[in-house]
Amino acid sequence: MITIEDSYQYTDRGGRPDNQDACLILTADSFPGTRSTIGIQAVLDGVASSNGKEASRKGLQAAYGPLAGLLASAMDLAEADRNIKESYIRQYMTEAVRRADSALRAVPGDCASTISIAVVFDDMLYSCNLGDSPVLLVRHPDTEPEILACYEAHNEAGLQVSRGLMSEEEAAVSPLKNHLLYSLGGAEPWPADRIPFFSAPLDSNSLLLAGSDGALSVLPAARLASLVRGCRSMQQLTERLYEDVRAAGGEDNFTLMASRILVS
């Protein structure tokens, strides 16, 4: 069983004219009478050249229905086999992406956004994404943080990394990371089997970090691990990360959702 001990979310436009990010945290406390130990995070980062502010908000609104449905029905999964749980959760997450994609394709003109969804249930993390908004799982954060990337970076830099032509450190500072390859709002709907899906076991004490690339793709992993190890709360972690990102010259919109999850 999991307990979501501490959650915090923050979004800021940074040095941009407006904030084109949108985010959502849903937990068992979000609906009266829902007693399941489940947590859901979703983040959308609108593409600046494609009506990004409207795109992220419309996409999140469209994705909300399936995500709220998953939260409300999670109690029915309590005694199910792990494979059945994963299949059920994946269907809801895929439907959320599909609805968000359809909503943006229905808007006249260009309307595009990334989307990343993370779900914690029982002792597992499940995630899926289109675009490059990071989902990070941090195991044993208070001692020797182990940071796992639970998403695919659908940009030119990420493609170079996957082909072995660039290191992750090089990709973090490469201008190619600004060239997005896949997102919501394309000319054709995304097939469900092409949406990347991840699953990873939680540690007894884990952190879930989901946000825009302006929050989680600026600092090197070693610095993020140092910030995680010294934090007392998710608010403190967010504030320290924000300060470091700005000090490093990050001017993009900054959106971060951080949760501490205990497994018993």
C-alpha positions as CSV (number, residue, x, y, z in Angstrom):
1,M,0.0,0.0,0.0
2,I,1.2,3.5,-0.7
3,T,0.8,6.7,1.2
4,I,1.4,10.0,-0.6
5,E,3.0,11.8,2.4
6,D,3.7,15.2,0.8
7,S,2.9,16.8,-2.5
8,Y,3.6,20.3,-4.0
9,Q,3.1,21.9,-7.3
10,Y,4.3,25.2,-8.7
11,T,4.3,26.9,-12.1
12,D,5.8,30.2,-13.2
13,R,6.2,31.9,-16.6
14,G,9.9,32.6,-16.0
15,G,11.3,34.9,-18.6
16,R,8.6,34.3,-21.1
17,P,5.7,36.6,-22.0
18,D,3.1,34.1,-20.7
19,N,2.9,30.7,-19.1
20,Q,2.1,27.9,-21.7
21,D,2.3,25.1,-19.2
22,A,-0.7,23.3,-17.5
23,C,-0.5,20.7,-14.7
24,L,-2.7,18.6,-12.4
25,I,-2.3,16.5,-9.3
26,L,-5.1,14.1,-8.3
27,T,-5.0,12.0,-5.2
28,A,-7.4,10.0,-3.1
29,D,-8.4,13.1,-1.3
30,S,-9.5,14.8,-4.5
31,F,-13.0,13.2,-4.3
32,P,-15.1,12.6,-1.2
33,G,-15.6,9.0,-0.5
34,T,-12.6,7.8,-2.6
35,R,-10.3,5.8,-0.3
36,S,-7.8,4.3,-2.7
37,T,-4.1,5.0,-2.3
38,I,-3.5,6.2,-5.8
39,G,-1.9,9.4,-7.1
40,I,-2.0,10.9,-10.6
41,Q,0.1,13.7,-12.1
42,A,-0.3,15.2,-15.6
43,V,1.7,18.0,-17.2
44,L,1.3,19.7,-20.6
45,D,3.8,22.1,-22.1
46,G,2.3,24.1,-25.0
47,V,4.4,24.6,-28.1
48,A,5.1,28.3,-28.4
49,S,4.8,28.5,-32.1
50,S,1.5,26.5,-32.1
51,N,-0.9,28.4,-29.8
52,G,0.8,26.8,-26.8
53,K,-1.2,28.5,-24.0
54,E,-4.5,27.4,-25.4
55,A,-3.1,24.0,-26.3
56,S,-1.9,23.0,-22.9
57,R,-5.2,24.1,-21.2
58,K,-7.5,22.5,-23.7
59,G,-5.4,19.3,-23.6
60,L,-5.6,19.1,-19.9
61,Q,-9.3,19.7,-19.8
62,A,-9.8,16.9,-22.3
63,A,-7.5,14.5,-20.4
64,Y,-9.2,15.1,-17.1
65,G,-12.2,12.8,-17.6
66,P,-10.3,9.6,-18.1
67,L,-7.8,10.5,-15.3
68,A,-10.6,11.3,-12.8
69,G,-12.3,8.0,-13.9
70,L,-9.2,6.1,-13.1
71,L,-8.9,7.7,-9.7
72,A,-12.6,7.0,-8.9
73,S,-12.5,3.4,-10.0
74,A,-9.2,2.4,-8.5
75,M,-10.8,0.6,-5.5
76,D,-12.1,-2.0,-8.0
77,L,-8.5,-2.9,-8.8
78,A,-7.4,-3.4,-5.2
79,E,-7.5,-7.3,-5.4
80,A,-6.8,-7.7,-9.1
81,D,-3.7,-9.4,-10.5
82,R,-0.8,-7.1,-11.3
83,N,-1.0,-7.6,-15.0
84,I,-4.7,-6.8,-15.0
85,K,-4.0,-3.6,-13.0
86,E,-1.3,-2.5,-15.4
87,S,-3.6,-3.2,-18.5
88,Y,-6.5,-1.3,-16.9
89,I,-4.3,1.7,-15.9
90,R,-2.7,1.8,-19.3
91,Q,-6.1,1.9,-21.0
92,Y,-7.2,4.9,-19.0
93,M,-3.9,6.7,-19.5
94,T,-4.0,6.0,-23.3
95,E,-7.5,7.3,-23.5
96,A,-6.5,10.5,-21.7
97,V,-3.8,11.1,-24.3
98,R,-6.2,10.2,-27.2
99,R,-8.8,12.7,-26.0
100,A,-6.2,15.4,-25.5
101,D,-4.9,14.8,-29.0
102,S,-8.3,14.9,-30.5
103,A,-9.2,18.1,-28.7
104,L,-6.2,19.9,-30.1
105,R,-6.7,18.6,-33.6
106,A,-10.2,20.0,-33.5
107,V,-8.9,23.6,-33.0
108,P,-8.5,25.6,-36.3
109,G,-4.9,26.3,-37.1
110,D,-1.8,25.0,-35.3
111,C,-2.4,23.9,-31.7
112,A,0.2,21.6,-30.1
113,S,1.5,20.6,-26.7
114,T,3.5,17.9,-24.9
115,I,1.8,15.6,-22.4
116,S,3.2,13.4,-19.7
117,I,1.1,11.4,-17.2
118,A,2.3,9.5,-14.2
119,V,0.2,7.2,-11.9
120,V,1.4,5.6,-8.7
121,F,-0.7,2.7,-7.5
122,D,0.2,-0.1,-5.0
123,D,4.0,-0.3,-5.2
124,M,4.4,0.8,-8.8
125,L,4.8,3.9,-11.0
126,Y,3.2,3.9,-14.4
127,S,3.8,6.7,-17.0
128,C,3.3,7.6,-20.6
129,N,4.1,10.7,-22.7
130,L,4.2,12.5,-26.0
131,G,6.8,15.2,-26.3
132,D,9.6,15.9,-23.9
133,S,8.1,16.8,-20.5
134,P,10.1,14.8,-17.9
135,V,8.8,12.2,-15.5
136,L,11.4,11.2,-12.9
137,L,11.3,8.6,-10.2
138,V,13.8,9.1,-7.4
139,R,14.4,6.0,-5.2
140,H,15.9,6.2,-1.6
141,P,16.2,10.0,-2.0
142,D,17.5,10.8,1.5
143,T,20.6,8.6,1.2
144,E,21.9,7.8,-2.3
145,P,19.3,9.1,-4.7
146,E,18.7,6.9,-7.8
147,I,17.0,8.9,-10.5
148,L,15.1,7.0,-13.2
149,A,13.8,8.7,-16.3
150,C,10.4,7.3,-17.0
151,Y,9.7,9.0,-20.3
152,E,11.0,9.4,-23.8
153,A,12.4,12.7,-24.9
154,H,10.7,13.2,-28.3
155,N,13.1,15.9,-29.5
156,E,16.1,15.9,-31.8
157,A,18.6,15.7,-28.9
158,G,16.7,12.8,-27.4
159,L,16.8,11.0,-30.8
160,Q,20.6,11.5,-31.0
161,V,21.0,10.0,-27.5
162,S,18.8,7.0,-28.4
163,R,21.1,6.4,-31.4
164,G,24.3,6.6,-29.3
165,L,25.4,9.8,-31.1
166,M,25.1,12.1,-28.1
167,S,25.4,11.7,-24.3
168,E,22.6,12.8,-22.0
169,E,24.9,15.5,-20.6
170,E,25.5,16.8,-24.2
171,A,21.8,16.6,-25.0
172,A,20.9,18.7,-21.9
173,V,22.7,21.7,-23.4
174,S,22.2,21.1,-27.1
175,P,20.0,23.4,-29.1
176,L,18.6,20.3,-30.7
177,K,16.5,19.7,-27.6
178,N,14.3,22.6,-28.7
179,H,13.3,20.8,-31.9
180,L,10.2,18.8,-30.9
181,L,9.5,15.6,-32.9
182,Y,6.2,14.4,-31.5
183,S,3.4,16.1,-29.6
184,L,-0.4,16.4,-29.2
185,G,-2.2,18.1,-32.0
186,G,-0.8,16.5,-35.1
187,A,-2.6,16.1,-38.4
188,E,-3.3,12.4,-37.6
189,P,-4.4,10.8,-34.3
190,W,-1.8,8.9,-32.4
191,P,-2.1,5.1,-32.4
192,A,-2.3,3.7,-28.9
193,D,0.6,1.3,-29.5
194,R,2.9,4.2,-30.4
195,I,2.4,6.0,-27.1
196,P,5.5,5.2,-24.9
197,F,4.4,3.4,-21.6
198,F,6.7,2.8,-18.6
199,S,6.3,0.9,-15.4
200,A,8.8,0.8,-12.5
201,P,8.7,-0.4,-8.9
202,L,8.7,2.1,-6.1
203,D,11.1,2.0,-3.2
204,S,9.8,2.2,0.4
205,N,10.6,5.9,0.2
206,S,10.4,7.5,-3.3
207,L,9.9,10.8,-4.9
208,L,7.9,11.4,-8.1
209,L,8.9,14.5,-10.1
210,A,6.9,15.5,-13.2
211,G,7.2,18.8,-14.9
212,S,8.1,20.9,-18.0
213,D,11.5,20.7,-19.6
214,G,12.1,24.2,-18.3
215,A,12.1,22.7,-14.7
216,L,13.7,19.3,-15.0
217,S,15.9,19.4,-18.1
218,V,18.2,22.3,-17.2
219,L,20.4,21.0,-14.3
220,P,22.7,18.0,-14.5
221,A,21.5,14.8,-12.8
222,A,24.2,15.1,-10.1
223,R,22.9,18.6,-9.0
224,L,19.3,17.3,-8.9
225,A,20.4,14.4,-6.7
226,S,22.1,16.8,-4.4
227,L,19.0,19.0,-4.1
228,V,16.8,15.9,-3.5
229,R,19.1,14.6,-0.7
230,G,19.0,17.8,1.3
231,C,15.3,18.7,1.1
232,R,12.9,18.5,4.0
233,S,9.7,19.0,2.0
234,M,8.5,19.0,-1.5
235,Q,7.9,22.8,-1.3
236,Q,11.6,23.3,-0.3
237,L,12.8,21.0,-3.1
238,T,10.7,23.0,-5.6
239,E,12.0,26.3,-4.4
240,R,15.6,25.2,-4.4
241,L,15.3,23.7,-7.9
242,Y,13.6,26.9,-9.1
243,E,16.5,29.1,-7.8
244,D,19.1,26.8,-9.4
245,V,17.4,26.7,-12.7
246,R,17.2,30.5,-12.8
247,A,20.8,30.9,-11.7
248,A,21.8,28.5,-14.5
249,G,20.2,30.9,-17.0
250,G,16.9,29.0,-17.5
251,E,14.3,31.4,-18.8
252,D,11.6,29.0,-20.0
253,N,8.3,28.4,-18.2
254,F,8.9,26.4,-15.0
255,T,6.4,23.8,-13.9
256,L,7.0,21.1,-11.3
257,M,4.9,18.6,-9.4
258,A,6.7,16.8,-6.6
259,S,5.4,14.0,-4.4
260,R,6.9,11.9,-1.6
261,I,5.5,8.3,-1.7
262,L,5.9,5.8,1.1
263,V,5.3,2.0,0.5
264,S,4.3,-0.2,3.4
